[in-house]
Amino acid sequence: MTRSVIVVGAGLTGLYASILAARRGAQVLLVAQGRGGLALSHGCIDVWHDGDVRFSFRNLDPAHPLAGLGMAVFQAALTEFLDIVQEAGLPYAGGLDRPMRLPRALGTIRTTAAAPVTLAAGSLDDKTPIHMADLRGFRDFSANLAAGRLRTQGVPIGGVVELPLAEVGARDAYAHELAGAFDDPGYRAEVCSTWKPLLRGVRRLGLPAVLGTSDPTQVVADLEAGLGVDIFEIPTLPPSLPGLRLERALRHRASSIGVDVVEGPSVRGEIDGRSAGRRVSGVVAATAGGPRAFRADTVLLATGGPAHAGWMSFANGEVQDSVFGLPVDAPDDREAWTSPDPFESQPYARFGLRLDSRRHPCDRRGRPYFENLFAAGGLLAGADRTLEGSRQVIDLATAFAAVEAMLR
């Protein structure tokens, strides 16, 4: 019998979970009030800030959302993600045992488990000297800043080159406008003829991530063939093309395998009155034509943290998840929600829903609120994902574990 699933939320967690469930034969509806955070993302799959995955995971606090899952789940979640993006035409490189060190736009270094191949080509494990490119008229990337700071960290920097761009508008160009121009093979050929004389002696060139909207691999291949240099991309300020490409690829893949998507309305959870309050029946969407009920065997909350309205606080002091109104533990004193030092862990970042061993949201005693309601991703309590550098591994691993539990 085909199981029906509603996934609430269209960020990395929700899109990935909906694809997983559909790949396992479920009938999947993805409901989202808006887009998730992928447009703000660098597109990489980070697992921990220092890349020391096994040591870090062995020493997790029991309240951490990854605690108890185990390396096998992390590995399976990442492997299936890599399969999905490959099928979607956006290949990634990497793995849990092969962390990469990649340059950032501000000249710092990102340690990540997986990255689009056009970013992974910039791995700092390759000691070939790097030249950084400033694209004339593009203000969202400073090659001098990136090169200077990377040089102080021992990265072999060959220099900075300024490269002209054909006009793409009457003002300074944005990343997505340049990406649209690079989608055109004729524009790429023009760029190659203009840039090649300026790149004598350059072997490896870092460019801001503007090389195409959906198929950067082909764009890079054409540029490398035309210029005779190795090229890699560096994510820029949001909205970030690598994140937008990943969102596009996952949405397209979800649609292609039968996931239905309803985007725009806010939703509230609906409890099944026939089950003595032990089950949910689905969600009710506030559509333009009035409330519309969507029902399914199971519901997965993938609504994210406070930045994405996954949980909300109210004037009476209550903190609840935004769909079913489940209580979120938080101190009554709101001054305790934040730290005065912006570089310290922020207490509110650890707020969220706690889960039992079967991935159900549960109360303080570990009792599930509903037997067919599940949660994953940034909505979960116990982790400061930004400080840890664990944002994407929490999204993927908890989504994988929830789908496995839902369809068991």
N, C-alpha and C positions, 0 to 999 in steps of 0.2 A: 504494500500500500504506500502510495506517495505521500510523504510528509509535507505539510505546508509551513512556511517560515516567513515571519515578518522581521526585517532588519530595520531598525530606526537609526538613521545617521549615514551620511555619505562621505565621510573622511576615509582615511586609509583603513581603519578598523572595519567600518561598515561595508565598503566596497570589497575588501578582501574576504570578509565573512560571507557576503552574499554569493561571491564566486565559488568559494569552497562548498557552500551548501548546495548550490546548483550542480557543481561537479559531482556531488554525491547523490544526485537524483532528486533533490527536494524541489518543490515548487516555491519560488522565492519572490517576495515583494520587498523592494527597498523603498522606504519612505523617508524623506528628508525635507526639513523646512528650508534648507539652503545647502550650499556647498560646504564641505569640511575644510580642513586646514592645509590640504595639499598644495594649494596655490602659494602658500607661504613657506613651503618646505624646500629643502635643498635636494630632495629626490633620493637621498641615500638612505640606507637601512642601518642606523646606528644601534649598537647593542650596549655599549658602556663607554664612558668618556675616555678610559685609558686602553680600551681594547682587550683587557685581561678578562675574558669572558668567564672562563671556568673558575678562576679564583673568586671573582665577584659574585657569581651565582651561588657558589658554595657557602658564601657568607651573608646571604640575604637575611634581613629581618623577617621573622615569621609573618608579619603583617603585610609584607611586600606583595604586590599582585603576581609576581613571578615565582614566589616561594612555593615549593612543592611541585612545580611543573616538571623540572628535570631537563637535562641537556637533550634528551631524545625529542621532547616536544619542541624545543627551540630549533633543533636541526630540521625536524620535519616541517615546521612552519616556514622556515626560510627556504627550504628546498622547494616547497610547493609554490611559494611566492615567485621564486626564480623561474619555475616552469610557466607560471601564469604570464609573467611579463615577456618571456620568450615567445609564447604563443600569441601575445598581443603585439608583437613586432617592436618591443622596446627591450632589447637584451641587456642584462645586468651581468657583472662579474663580481666574484668574491665568495665568501663563505665564513662560517664561524671560526674555522681554524686558519683562515687566511686574512686577518684584518689588514686593511689598507690605510696608509697615511696620505691624505689628499690635501692640496692647498686650498685655502679659503680666500675669499675676495679681500679680506682685511689683513692677509698675510699670516694668519694663524694656521694651524694644522688640524684637520679633522681625522680622527681615527674611526673607521667605519667597517662594517662587515660586508656590505654589498653596495655597489653603485652602478649607475648606467655606464655602459662601456666607454662612452665619450668622456666621462669624468674619470673612470678608473684608469684610463690611459695616462692620467697625470700622477700616478702613484709615485711618491717620493722614494720608494725603494729602488726605483730606477735612477741611477746617479748621473745620467746624461744631463749636461747643463741645460737649463730652461731659459728661454727668452719669453718675456711677458709682453703682451700686445695691448697697446692703448688704441681703441677705435675712435677716430676723430668724430666728434659730435655725439658720442655716447657718454653721458655723465655718470652712469651708475657703476662705473668700475675704474679704479685708478691702478694702472700697472705699476707706477712708481711706488705707491704705498705697499702693494702686495709684494713686489720684488724686494723692497728694502727690508721689510720685516721678515720675510722668508730667509733672506741672506744672513740676518743676525742669528738664525736658528740652524745655520750650517747647510742650508739648501744651496746647491750649486746654481747660481743665477748668472746666465750669460749676458743679460742686459735687457733693456726695454726698447721696443720698436713701436713707433707711431704709424698706424696704418689708416689710410683714407678710406672713406665709404662713399659710394654713390648716393645721391640724395634719395631719401625715402619719405621725406615730408618737409614742411616749411619751418620746422623747429628741430630742437634736439630730439633724437629718436629714442623711443622706449624699447625695452628688450623684445616685447612681442612684435613690434613693428619690424625690427631687424630680423627676427626669426622668420616672419612672413616673407621678407625679401630673400633670405637665404633658401627658402623653399623652392625658389625659381632657379632651374639649372642655368638659365641665361645670366642671371645675376651672379651666380657662383663663378661662371666662366669669366665674367667681367672682373670680379674680385681677384681671381687668380692672375690675370694678365697685369693688373695694377700692382698687386702685392709682390709678385715673384722677384722683381729687381730689388725690392727693399729687404729681402730675407736672405741675402748672401751670408753664408757662415752660420745660419740658424739651423739647428738640427731638431729642436723640440720646442714647440710654440704653445703657450698657454693663452687661450682666448676666453673672454667672458661667455657665459652659456647663452648664446643667441643664435646658435647654428641650427635653425629649423624648428618648426612647431611640433612636428610629430615623428619625423624620421631623421634625427640628428646623425645616426650612424652613416646613412648615405651621404649626407652633407659633408661630414668629416672625410669620408672616403674620397669624394670628388675633390675636396680642397687639398688633401694630401697628395693625390695623383697630379693635380695641377701645379702645386707649389714645391713638391719634393721635400717636404718636412713632415715630421710627426706632429699631430695636433691633439690637444685635449681641451676640455671645457672646465671653467670654474664657475660655480653658481654665484649669482649676483644677488642684490637686494630684492626682497619680495616686491611684486609677484615674481616668483622664480620659475624660469622655463623648465628646469628639470622636474620640479613639483607639478607644474601644469601638464607636462607630458605624461607623467605617471598617472595623474588623475584622468586624463583623456584615454590612456591605454586601458586602465582598469574599468572605466565606464563602458568603453567599447567592448571589452571582453565580457563584461557582465551581460550586456545587451545581447551579444552574439550567442550566449549559451542559455538565453531564455529568462533572465532576471527582469521582472517588471519594475519600473521605476516611477514613483509618484513624488514629484519635487515641488515645493512651494508652500504647502499648508503646514501649519503647526498641528501637532497631534497630542492627544491625551490617551492614556491607557484605559482599557475597558476590562473590567473584571467579570468573569463568568459567574452569574448569579446562581447557576444550577450546581455549582461545585462547592458550596459552603465557603466560598471565598478563597479556595485553595488553588484556583487556576485563573489565568487571564484568558480572555477570548480574542484579544487583538487590540487595535487602536482605532480611535475616531479622529478623522482629519477634518480640520475647519476649512473646507473648500469654499470657493466663491458661490457655489450653488447651495451651500448649507452643509451641516455635518454629514460626513460619509464614513460609514464603518467598514473597516477591513479586518477580517477574521482569519486566524490561522491556528495550527496546532501548537506552535511555539513562537515566542517573541524574543528577539535579541536586542538589547539596548546598546547602541554604539554611538552615543550622543556626545561623547567627549567631556572635557572638564568645564570650568566656569567660563573660559574664553569662548567656548562654543555653546554655552547655555545648557550644558549637560546637567548641571545642578544650579539651583538658584537659591538666594537668601531673601527673606521677607522681613518686613518692618517689625513683625512680632518676634523676631529672633530665630524662627525656624529655618532650617536649610533642608531642601528636598531635591530629589531628582526631578527633572522637568517633565517627565512623561507620566509616571505612575504616582508621583508624590511620595516616594519612599524616603524615609528619614536619612539624612547624612549627618554623621557625628561632627560637630564643630563646637569650639568653646563659646560660651555665652558672651565672654568679653571679646569684642571684635578687635580690640587692639592686639590681642594675641594671635590674630590671623596672619599678621605680617611681621617681618623682621625689618628694623630700621636700616640694615645694611643690604643694599640691593644685590650684592654678590653672595649673600648667604642664602641657605635654603629658606624658602618662604613656607610657613606652616600651612597656608591655605592650599598649596600645591598638593598636599597629601590628603585633602578631603576627598570623599567619594563614597561609593558603595563598597561594602565588604561582601565577599563571596564565600559560600561553603565549598566543599571539595568537588561538588558537581557543577560549579560555576553559576549557582543561583544566588542572587542578592539575598542576604540574610541579616538577621538582627544580631545584637551583641552576644547572644547565646549560641549563635550558629544555626538558628532555625530559619529555613528559607521562607520568604514571604509568599512565594507562589511556586508551584512545582513545575511550571512550564515557562518561566521567565528567566532569562539569562542576561549576562552583561559582560562587556569586554572593553578594553582600550582605556582611553583617558578618563572615563567615568569611574574607574576603580580607585579605591583608597590605598594609601600606604607608600606612594612613591613621588618624589620630586623628579619628574622625568627630564626636565631641562637640566638640572644640576647633575644628574646621573649620566646624562647622555643616553638614556634608555627608552626614549619615546617610541621609536619604531619597533623595537623588539617587543615591548609591552603590547603594542597594537597587534602585531602579527601573532605572537605566541598565545595571548589570551583569547584572540578571535579563533585561532585554530582549536584551542582546548574547548571553547564554548561550542563550536560547531560539532566537534566530536561528541561532546556530551549531549547535545540537543538531538542528534540523529542516532544515538546509540540504541 
